[in-house]
């Protein structure tokens, strides 16, 4: 039995919901995308959203033209305005990622993703700087300087990978960052700009980024990187499988920037993990499973110790990096499928959103908080085996001795595991339909909701004993509140059929 202290031991950081990822931001023009984001915001409530492609051709910002034999550039923000208006209307701000390269400004033709984002340097840094300045100035004019100052501005995406930055040319990235940061600061010195947005396995880029920006006196307001724990992809048609490192490896990756930069000019800056997940593959079915929720639970519980934000990649399967989804459950990164069916990891986030601000206890398999109204909330998860060598334990027991005023306690338990709150299980049992009909979708939405149970427990000597048995890959939320019994004294369920039991 674990005795949970009655006094808070700290404040529960909410770095886990500072930001969430999305596909290319052009998708925000779609109604189904906006509906999915509205659902996420009602039940979870992220503060920022980050996606690719703000300056890619699909957004139509960079519009060169020729007049009287001279080349000119027109900057159009029609789609940018529609996207950001939609975000702000849903209570979420943009975490701006500046990329990819407009094809008419690009020095080459290399692209990434199904939608062909150009990943080559600009053929004119002057014209790129003009594009950045014009974009940021427009945003300031439309939304106000005080508002845009709250939006982090990140330069590019994973330049250490040749897929995302031609030849992974580090010197070329440093030059791009310097020009971009300078253009941003010309608009307003208080705007936040940062990078280098590197993928896992390239931490030495952080060291050289710090050296370059110090040597050239380049502004940096935050440091960003990504974190994943998956190995090389094992491809199958329309899918992939990967090995996974233990989830604690994500926390180690979160901690890397502060550790490596502690003796540099960038020490003490905010650290944003602008992408994280188990797998980096958008077609890995692990994202759809209860395993993924239980695997990531300790990361959400402790990630705020190491980073100012860590952004789940992504909120929806309306994503399309590798093409249009081939089935409802195709492994997409999202917390929601493209038909707004909730996945187990969605519920992990929704459970976290119901935790209280005062941290009472945190262990390897649980988190305990308290709300100002006296409710005690427990998030618990079953351990997983990321090696894949075993399915993980059938049962996991957790016993807690919780603080509660004397009397009785009302207990509400919400559960997600292999059988409950798991639409993928129901989908597989109905034959894994590629395009479920209306009735099947209704069934899947129903199956996606957590199982819920209610009971009353005695609270003696200011304590209530909570004995939980968790199933394999279960994540559970338990809310415990004091009972104020207002039933009239003549109420007697023993007489429901009119018989007096005395």
N, C-alpha and C positions, 0 to 999 in steps of 0.2 A: 504494500500500500504506500503510495507516494503522498506525503503531506504537502499540500499546496499552501503557501503562506497567505495570510490574510491581507498583508500590505503589499502594494505593488513593488516590484523589483525594477521597474523601468517603464518606458513607454513603448508600445508596439510600433516599430517603424512601418510606414506604408509605402516603402520604395517599390514594393511588388505591383502597385497599381498607379505609379507615376506615369507610366507609358505602356502602350501596347503597339504591336506591329500590324502592318497591313500589306496587301499587295500593292502594285503600282497605284499611286493615288488617283489616277484617271478613273479607276473603278468606282470611286465615290460618286460619279455621275449616274450610277445605276440605282434604281429604286430598291432592288433586293438587297444591295449592299447597305444602303442607308437604313433600311428596316432592320437588318441584322445589327448594325452599330447601335441603333436606338435600343434594341433589346439588351445588348451588352451594357449600355450606359445606365439603363434603368436598374439592373440587378447587380452590377459591379461598380461602374463609375470610374473609368480611367480618366486621367487628367490630360494626357497627351497621346498623340497617335503619330507614328512614323512609318513612311513608306517610300518606295523608290519612284523615280521618274518625274519629279517636279518639272525638270527642264527638258525631258525627252520629247520627241516629235509628237507623241500622242496628245500632249498638253498644248501644243501650238503656240508656245511663247515666243520663240525665236523665228521671225518671219523676214528673211532678207528679200530685197527686191532691187531692181535696177531702173534708174530713171536718168535719161539723157546721158547714157553711157557711164554712169557712176553707180557703184554699189552702195546701197543703204540697208539699214536693218530697222524693221518695225517690231516692237514688243507688244504682244497681245496677251491679255490676262483673263480672257473670257472664262476659260475652263478653270483656271486657278481660283478665280473669285467664286465660281459655283462650288468647287470642292471645299474651300475653306469656309464659305458661308454655311455649307451643310455640316461641317465639323462643329463650328461654333454654335449652331442651332441645337446640336445634340449635346452640348456641354463639354466638348473636348477640344483641346487646342492642338495645332500642328507642331510637331517636332520636325523641323524642316531638314530634309536631306537634299543637298544641292547636287544634282545629277539627274539623268546621265547626260551625255553630250549631244546637243542638237546636231543632226547629220550635216547640215549646211555650215556648221562651225567645226566639225570634227576633222582631225588630221588623218583619219583612216576609216575603214569600213567594218572593223570588228564589232560584233554585237553580242549581247547575252540575252537569254530567255526567249520564249516563244514570241514575245512582243517586240524583240529586237531593240533593246536599249544599247546605244552606242557607248563603248567603253574606251575610246581613244582620247588622248589629250586634245586640247583645242589647237587649231592651226594658228590662232591668234589669241594670245593671252590678253591683249588689249580689248578685243571684242568680247571675250569671255567676261572680263571684268565689267564691261559695260552692261552685259546681260545680267550679271549678279546685282550690280548697283540698281539697274532699272527695276528688277524684280523686288528687291528689298524696299526701294523707295515707294513702289506702288503699294506694297503691303502696309507700309507706314501711313501712306496717304489714306488708304481705305479703312484700316482698322485702328489707327492711332498709334503713336509712338509708345505710350505706356503699355499698350497691349502687346505689341510686337517685341518689345524688350523682354517679355516673359517667354518668348518662343526660342528654344535652343536652335542653332543653325549649324548643322553638321556638314563637313566637306567630304563628299563622295561616299562610297560604300566598298569596304574590303579591298583597298588598293593593293594589298599584299598578294592577292590572287590574280593570276593572268587572265582568268575568266572575266574579272570585273575591272581590270585596269591593264591596258596593253603592256605585255611583258612584265607586269608587276614592277614597273620602273619606279623605284623609290625616289630617286632624284626628281623625276618628273612629277611625282605626287607632291613632294615638298614644294616645288615651284608652284603647282596648282594651288596648294593650300595657302601659300604666302600671298599670291595674287587675290585669291578669293577672300581671305580674311581681311586684307587691306581694303577691298571693295566694300565689304560689309561695314567696316569701321568708318569708312568715308561717309556712309549714310548717317550713322550715329555710333559714337564710341561706346555707348552702354549696351549695344546689342551683343548677344552671346554667340560666339563662334568657337567651334572645336572640332576635334578629330583624334586619331586618324581612322577610326571605324574599322579596325583590323579584325580579321577572322582569327579563330584559335590557332595556336602553333606558330605565331609570328611575334612574340612579345618583344623581341629585340627591336622591332620597329618602334616601340614606345620609347626606348632609349635614344634612338637616333632622331626621332621626332622631337624629343625634348632638346637634344643638342642643337638641331637645326634651328628651331624656333628661338632658342636663346642666342645663338651666334648671330642670327639675322634680326633679332628683336621683333619677332612676328607674334602678334597677339594670339593667345589661347585662353579661353574662358572655361573650358571643360575638356575632359579626356574621355574618349569613347572607344569601346571595343565590343566584340561579340563572343559568345560562349556556347559551345555545343559539346556533347560527350560521345558522339557516335563515331564509329570507325568507317573505313571505306565502304562504299555502297556495293551491295550484291544485287545486281539488276535482274528483274524479271519483267515480262511485258506489263507496262503500265503500273509498275511498282518497284520497290526496292526494300531490302532488309539490311540491317547493320548491327554490329556489336555495339554495346554501350559500356562506358566506364561507370563506376559508382557515382551517384548523384552528388556526393561531396566534392567531386572533381569540378562541378560547376561553381561551387562556392570558392574553390581555390582559384579558378579563372576570374571570378568577380574580384578577388583580392589582389590580383596581379598588378594592376596599375598603381595602386597606392604603395605597394611594396617596392616596385621597380623605380618609381619616380620620387621616392621620399627625400632623396638628396639632390633633387633637380629644381629648376625654376618652376616646374609644374606641380611640385608638392603642395598638397592641400586643396587642389582644385576639385570641383565636383567630378565624380566618376559615373558615367552613364554606360550601362551595358545595353546597347541599343538593339541587340538581338540575343535571345537565348531560347533554347529548347533542348530536348533530348537529341533528336536527329535533325540534321540540316537538310534532309531530302524531303521535298514536298509530296512525295508519293510513298512515304514509309507508313505502313498501317499502324505503327506503334502509337502515333499521335491520337488515334481514335479509341484507345483502350483505357480500361481502369488502371492498368499497370502504369500508364503515363502519369495519371493523377497522383497515385501513391508514390511514384518515383520522384515527382517534383515537389511534393508537399514539404519535405524538409528544406528545400531550396527557398520556397516562398516564406517559410517560417524564419529563416536565418539570413537570407540574402541581404537584407537591409543593414546588417553588420558590416558589409564589405563594399557596398556601392550605394550611390544616391538614387539610382533607379536601375531596374533590370526589366527589359521589355520583352514580353512573350511574343514569339514570332509564330503565328499571327492570330488576329481575332476571328477570322473567317476563312473558310475554304473558297470563297470568291477571291481567287488568288492568281492562278493561271501562269505561274512561272514556266511550267513544263507543258502548258496547253490546257484546253478545256477539260474539266474533270470527267473521268470515264464512268464513274459510279457515285452513288451517294456517299459511301464510305470508301474513299480511295487513298487514304493516308494523309490527306491535306493537313497542313499545320494548324488550321483554325480551331478555336474553341467551339465554333459552330460549323456545321456542314453548310453547303450552299443552299440547303432547304431549311435553314435555321433550326436544325435539330441539334440539341445541346450534347456535347461530349462530356465524359467524366471530368476532364481537366477544366471545363467550363465551371462545373459545380465546385471544384476545389477553389477557384477564384471567387465564386459566389459565396462559399462558406467563409472565406477570408474576409469578405466584405461585411459579414455579420459579426466579426470578432470585435471585442471592446478595445478601447484605447489603452487601458492600463494592463501591463503585462504582469501576470502573477507567477507564471512558471513556463519553462520551455525545456523539453527533453528530446531524446532521439526519436520519439514517436508521438509527441503531443505538444500542444501549445495551449496555455490557459490564460484567459484575459477576463477583465471585468468592465462592465458598462457603468456609467454614472447612476443608472436606475437600480443597481444592485445585482443585475443578472451576471452570472458567471458563464462564460462560453469556453468550450473545450473543442479544439480541433485535434483529431487523432487519426493516425494512419498506420496501416500494416506495413511491415518491412517488405522489401522486394529483393529479388535476386537478379541484378542487371546482367549477370553472366549468361543467363538463359539455360544454365545447366540444370536448374530446378525450377518448378513453377512458383516457388515461394511457399511459406508455411500456410497450411489450411486455416489455422486459427492463430490469433494474436491477442493476448489478454493484457489489459491495462486497468489498474485499480488506482483511483485517486480519492484523496480525502480533501474535499473542497470546503472553503469557508462559506457559511450560509447562516443567516439568522435563525434562531431556534423556531421550531414548528414543523412545517412540512415544505417540501420543495417540489415544484412542477418541473418535469424533465421533458424536453422535446429533442428527439434524436432524428437527424436526417442522414441517410446512408447512401453511398454510391460504391458499388463493387462490381464483380463479374456479372451479377444477376440483377442488380438494382441500379436505377439511374444510368442504364447502359443500353442505349438504342442500338449499338453495333451488334450486341448479342441477339437482340430481337430481329434485326435485319438479316443476320446470318441464318437464323432459324426459319425465316420466311423465304429462304432461298437466295439471299443476296441480290435482290432485284436491282438492275442497273438504273431503271427509271420507275421508282415506286409510284403507284397510282394514288389517288386522293385518300382512299381508305387506308392504304398502307402507310402513307405519311402521317395520318392521324394516329395510327397505332405506334409509330416510331416516336412521335412527339410525346405520347403518353408514356412509352417505355423509357424515355430520356429523363423523366422526373425522378428525383430521389425517393427512396422509401422513407416513410416517416412514422415514428412511433411516439406515444406519449405515456407517461406514468407519473406517479407521485412517490416520493421517498421521504423518510423521516430525516429531519435535521436536528440532531441532538448535540448539545454543548457547542453550538455554533458551527457544526460541521455536518456535511452530508457525504456518505460513501457512494462513490460511483464505480461500479464494476462493469467494464466494457469487454466484450469479446468481439474482435473484429475478424471478418472473413478475409480470404485471400484478396490482396490488392484493394482493400477497403479504405475509403476515406470517409470519416464521419464527423458531423458537427453535433455537439450536445449543448443545449442551452438550458441552464438551470436557474430558476427564479423562485423567490419566496412566494408561498401561497397565502392569499388572504381569502379565507373561505367565507363566502357570503350566502351559502345555501340556507334557506329557512329551516328552523328547528323541526318542522313537521315533515320535511322532505324525507322519504323512505323508499328506496328502490326495491326493498323487499316486498313492498305492497303494490307493485306495478300491475299485478293481475287481480287486485282487490282483496287479497287474502292477508289477514293479520298474522304474521309469523309468531306472535307471542303465544 
